[in-house]
Amino acid sequence: MATILIIEDNTEIRENITEILQLAKYDVIEAENGKKGILLAETHNPDLILCDLTIPILDGYGVLQLLNARKLPHQIPFIILTARSERNDIRKGMDLGADDYIIKPFDPGELLTSIECQLNKNKIHPIIHKEKILTTEEIISLLVKDRNIHKYKNKQTIYEESKRPAALYFIITGKVKSFKSNDDGKELITGLYNEGDFLGYCSLLGHEQYKDSAASMEVTEIAVIPADDFYTILNTYPQLTQQFIWLLAKDIKEKEIQLLGIAYNSLRKKTAEALLAMYKKFNPDGDHLIPISISRINMAAVAGVAKESFIRTLGDFEKEKLIEMKGSDLFLLAPEKLTRIIN
């Protein structure tokens, strides 16, 4: 039976996680601060650690750094628990060697799936943990260095549905959408991609045709990594394979949530959900002064609703002072109120 160490200062959250893990037949030990967490890790040698970032005495980053420096019997899988969704916070934890992260509030199933994945990975590939841990920057450099850089005009096709994948794409500057079109030409946007994102990896990993198309949403520069090079690097660096499997799982989950919302949510919920998704994607720091600069037709395609209905709902949101529209730019004035509409 695996032993899991929880380092979390919020008593209610810690007790809830403990109850979930005990129901799943795990042994659990608890710490309410980073210093105690380090001591318990050294004395109990747990199979996995769940650690909040903002904990007293020693924060989650400090815990991770100290554990990496200590000579423990084995490298312990480390999952970050955080209420922060900013890319820089998450990237810092992954660069320090975290194996996964979970954003609060989270679904119990998501928590258990992540734990099971890390425990199984540790059994199957123990040698991976003895190898050098690559930072995010090193991973990107391996794939992108000395590649051909293609410049795409606004609305230019990058790849097409049903075609065989020939490359992995890395966005240097610009924005990209993936989408599916019906016979009438109506689009459903299935993914939004920004500077620093990879795309096209789903089909490469599955060795299958593209299931959707991709096009630029503004002038965009992309590094193109040939498929053969991508597969060679994956075989050389197992950690990289894990990163792309994690990205693949994240994409699948986001698309499932999107499709369920399109099928069952009201027009107001669909619109609010689409606005928040675009806001988080293109403005991860949550700066209210930075607008969502995407055409209304693309916004409607993210929500999966007719353009006219979407624009009408935007008008209602503006009257309620939830958003402000200035030409093609849209500013979110009250993201927390839009979140309440969804919930």
C-alpha positions in Angstrom: 0.0 0.0 0.0 1.5 3.4 -1.1 2.1 6.1 1.5 1.3 9.7 0.5 2.6 12.8 2.4 0.2 15.8 2.3 1.8 19.2 3.0 -1.1 21.7 3.3 -1.7 24.4 5.9 -5.5 24.6 5.3 -7.0 22.2 7.8 -10.2 21.6 5.9 -8.6 21.0 2.6 -6.0 18.7 4.2 -8.7 16.7 5.9 -10.7 16.4 2.8 -7.7 15.1 0.8 -6.9 12.7 3.5 -10.4 11.3 3.5 -10.3 10.8 -0.3 -7.0 9.1 -0.2 -7.9 6.8 2.7 -11.1 5.8 0.8 -8.8 4.9 -2.1 -6.7 2.6 0.3 -3.6 4.8 0.6 -1.7 5.4 3.8 -1.6 9.1 4.6 0.7 11.3 6.7 0.1 15.0 7.1 2.1 18.2 7.6 0.8 21.7 8.0 4.0 23.5 7.0 7.1 23.0 4.8 9.5 22.4 7.6 7.5 19.6 9.1 6.9 18.2 5.6 10.7 17.9 5.0 11.1 16.1 8.3 8.3 13.6 7.6 9.6 13.0 4.1 13.0 12.1 5.5 11.7 9.9 8.3 8.8 8.1 6.5 10.2 8.0 2.9 6.7 8.3 1.3 5.9 7.0 -2.1 4.5 10.4 -3.3 4.1 14.0 -2.0 1.2 16.4 -2.5 2.3 19.9 -1.6 0.6 23.3 -1.6 2.7 26.2 -2.8 1.7 28.8 -0.2 2.5 27.1 3.1 4.1 28.5 6.2 7.8 28.5 7.3 9.0 27.0 4.0 6.9 27.3 0.8 6.3 24.6 -1.8 9.2 25.7 -4.0 11.5 25.5 -1.0 10.3 22.1 -0.1 10.9 20.8 -3.6 14.4 22.4 -3.7 15.4 20.8 -0.4 14.1 17.4 -1.3 16.0 17.5 -4.6 19.2 18.3 -2.6 18.7 15.6 0.0 20.0 12.0 -0.6 16.8 10.2 -0.1 16.5 6.4 -0.9 14.6 7.3 -4.1 13.3 10.3 -6.0 9.8 10.9 -4.6 7.1 11.9 -7.2 6.0 15.5 -6.3 2.6 16.9 -7.2 2.0 20.6 -6.7 -1.4 21.8 -5.2 -2.1 25.4 -6.0 -4.8 28.0 -6.3 -2.5 29.9 -8.7 -3.2 29.3 -12.4 -0.5 31.7 -13.7 1.8 30.1 -16.2 5.0 31.4 -14.5 4.1 29.9 -11.1 3.4 26.5 -12.6 6.5 26.6 -14.8 8.7 27.5 -11.9 7.5 24.4 -10.0 7.9 22.1 -13.1 11.4 23.5 -13.7 12.4 22.7 -10.1 11.4 19.0 -10.8 7.7 18.7 -9.9 6.0 15.8 -11.7 2.5 17.3 -12.0 0.3 20.1 -10.7 -3.3 20.3 -9.7 -5.2 23.6 -9.5 -7.7 24.2 -6.7 -10.6 23.6 -6.5 -10.1 20.2 -8.1 -12.2 17.1 -8.8 -11.4 14.1 -6.6 -11.1 11.9 -9.7 -8.5 14.3 -11.2 -6.5 14.0 -8.0 -6.6 10.2 -7.9 -5.8 9.9 -11.6 -2.7 12.1 -11.2 -1.5 10.1 -8.1 -2.0 6.8 -9.8 -0.2 8.0 -12.9 2.9 9.1 -10.9 3.0 6.0 -8.8 2.8 3.7 -11.9 5.4 5.8 -13.7 7.8 5.4 -10.8 7.3 1.6 -10.9 7.7 1.2 -14.6 10.5 3.8 -15.2 12.5 4.1 -12.0 15.7 4.8 -14.0 14.2 8.0 -15.4 14.5 9.6 -11.9 18.2 9.0 -11.9 18.7 11.0 -15.1 19.1 14.7 -15.4 15.8 16.5 -15.1 15.3 18.8 -18.0 13.9 22.3 -17.5 11.0 23.6 -19.6 13.5 25.9 -21.4 15.9 22.9 -22.1 13.0 20.9 -23.5 11.9 23.7 -25.8 15.5 24.2 -26.9 15.9 20.5 -27.8 12.9 20.7 -30.1 13.2 24.2 -31.5 16.9 25.1 -31.9 18.0 25.6 -35.5 14.6 24.9 -36.9 13.0 26.5 -39.9 10.8 29.5 -38.9 7.6 29.9 -41.0 5.7 33.2 -41.0 1.9 32.9 -41.4 -0.4 35.7 -42.4 -3.7 36.2 -40.5 -6.2 33.4 -41.2 -3.5 31.3 -43.0 -3.9 27.5 -42.7 -1.2 25.7 -40.8 -2.5 22.1 -41.2 -5.8 20.6 -42.4 -8.2 18.0 -41.0 -7.7 14.4 -42.4 -4.1 15.1 -43.6 -1.2 13.0 -42.3 0.9 14.9 -39.8 4.4 15.8 -41.0 5.7 18.1 -38.2 5.3 19.4 -34.7 4.7 23.2 -34.5 6.0 25.6 -31.8 4.5 29.1 -31.7 7.2 31.8 -31.3 4.8 34.8 -31.7 1.1 35.1 -32.5 -2.1 33.2 -31.9 -3.5 30.0 -33.5 -6.8 28.3 -33.4 -7.7 24.6 -34.1 -11.2 24.0 -35.4 -13.7 21.8 -37.1 -16.0 22.9 -39.8 -19.4 21.5 -40.9 -20.7 21.3 -44.5 -22.1 24.8 -44.2 -18.7 26.2 -43.3 -19.7 26.9 -39.6 -16.7 26.5 -37.3 -16.3 25.1 -33.8 -13.0 26.2 -32.3 -11.5 23.2 -30.5 -8.4 24.8 -29.2 -6.6 28.2 -28.7 -2.8 28.4 -28.8 -0.5 31.2 -27.8 3.2 32.1 -27.8 5.1 29.3 -26.2 2.6 26.6 -27.1 3.1 23.4 -29.1 0.4 22.2 -31.5 -0.1 19.2 -33.8 1.3 16.7 -31.1 -2.0 14.9 -30.6 -1.9 13.4 -34.1 1.8 12.8 -34.0 1.6 10.8 -30.7 -1.3 8.8 -32.1 0.2 8.3 -35.5 -3.1 9.3 -37.1 -4.6 11.9 -39.3 -5.4 15.4 -38.0 -8.8 15.4 -36.4 -9.2 19.2 -36.9 -7.6 22.0 -38.8 -5.3 24.8 -37.5 -5.0 28.4 -38.7 -3.3 31.6 -37.6 -5.5 34.3 -35.9 -3.0 37.1 -36.6 0.5 37.3 -38.1 2.3 34.3 -36.5 5.8 32.9 -36.5 6.1 29.1 -35.9 9.1 26.8 -35.6 8.5 23.6 -37.6 10.0 20.4 -36.2 9.9 17.5 -38.7 8.0 14.4 -37.4 11.1 12.1 -37.6 13.1 14.5 -35.5 10.3 14.7 -33.0 10.1 10.9 -32.6 13.9 10.6 -32.3 14.0 13.2 -29.5 11.1 11.5 -27.7 12.9 8.1 -27.8 16.1 9.8 -26.4 14.5 11.7 -23.6 11.7 9.8 -21.7 10.9 12.9 -19.7 9.9 14.7 -22.8 7.4 11.9 -23.6 5.9 12.4 -20.2 5.5 16.1 -20.8 3.6 15.5 -24.1 1.4 12.8 -22.6 0.5 15.3 -19.9 -0.3 17.9 -22.6 -2.4 15.4 -24.4 -4.4 14.4 -21.3 -5.0 18.1 -20.5 -6.3 18.8 -24.1 -8.7 15.8 -23.9 -10.0 17.0 -20.6 -10.5 20.6 -21.8 -12.3 19.5 -24.9 -14.6 17.2 -23.0 -15.6 20.1 -20.7 -16.1 22.4 -23.7 -18.3 19.9 -25.5 -20.4 19.2 -22.4 -20.9 23.0 -22.0 -22.0 23.4 -25.6 -24.4 20.5 -25.3 -26.0 21.5 -21.9 -25.3 25.1 -20.9 -27.5 28.1 -21.5 -26.4 30.8 -23.9 -25.3 33.0 -21.0 -23.2 30.2 -19.6 -21.7 29.3 -22.9 -20.7 33.0 -23.5 -19.3 33.5 -20.0 -17.3 30.2 -20.2 -15.9 31.1 -23.6 -14.9 34.6 -22.4 -13.1 33.2 -19.4 -11.3 30.5 -21.4 -10.0 33.2 -23.8 -9.1 35.5 -20.9 -7.1 32.8 -19.1 -5.4 31.7 -22.3 -4.3 35.0 -23.7 -4.0 37.0 -20.5 -2.6 34.4 -17.9 -1.5 37.2 -15.5 -5.1 38.4 -15.1 -4.4 42.1 -16.1 -7.7 43.8 -16.6 -6.1 46.4 -18.8 -5.2 43.8 -21.4 -8.1 43.1 -23.8 -9.2 39.9 -25.6 -8.4 40.9 -29.2 -10.2 38.2 -31.2 -12.8 38.6 -33.8 -16.4 38.1 -32.6 -16.9 35.3 -35.1 -14.0 33.4 -33.5 -15.3 34.1 -30.0 -18.7 32.7 -31.0 -16.9 29.7 -32.5 -15.2 29.1 -29.1 -18.6 29.2 -27.4 -20.2 27.0 -30.1 -23.1 29.4 -30.7 -24.3 31.6 -33.6 -22.5 34.9 -34.0 -25.7 36.9 -33.7 -26.7 35.3 -30.5 -23.2 35.7 -29.1 -23.1 39.4 -29.9 -26.5 39.9 -28.4 -25.3 38.3 -25.1 -22.2 40.4 -25.1 -24.5 43.4 -25.3 -26.3 42.2 -22.2 -23.0 41.6 -20.4 -21.9 45.1 -21.2 -25.1 46.6 -19.8 -24.5 44.6 -16.6 -20.9 46.0 -16.5 -19.3 42.6 -16.7 -17.4 43.5 -19.9 -16.5 46.6 -21.9 -16.1 46.7 -25.7 -13.9 49.2 -27.5 -14.0 48.4 -31.2 -12.6 44.9 -31.7 -11.1 44.8 -28.2 -13.1 43.3 -25.3 -12.2 43.9 -21.6 -13.3 41.7 -18.8 -14.4 44.0 -15.9 -15.6 41.4 -13.5 -14.2 37.9 -14.2 -15.4 36.7 -10.8 -19.1 37.5 -11.7 -18.7 35.7 -15.0 -17.4 32.7 -13.0 -20.6 32.8 -10.9 -22.7 32.7 -14.0 -21.0 29.4 -15.0 -21.3 27.9 -11.5 
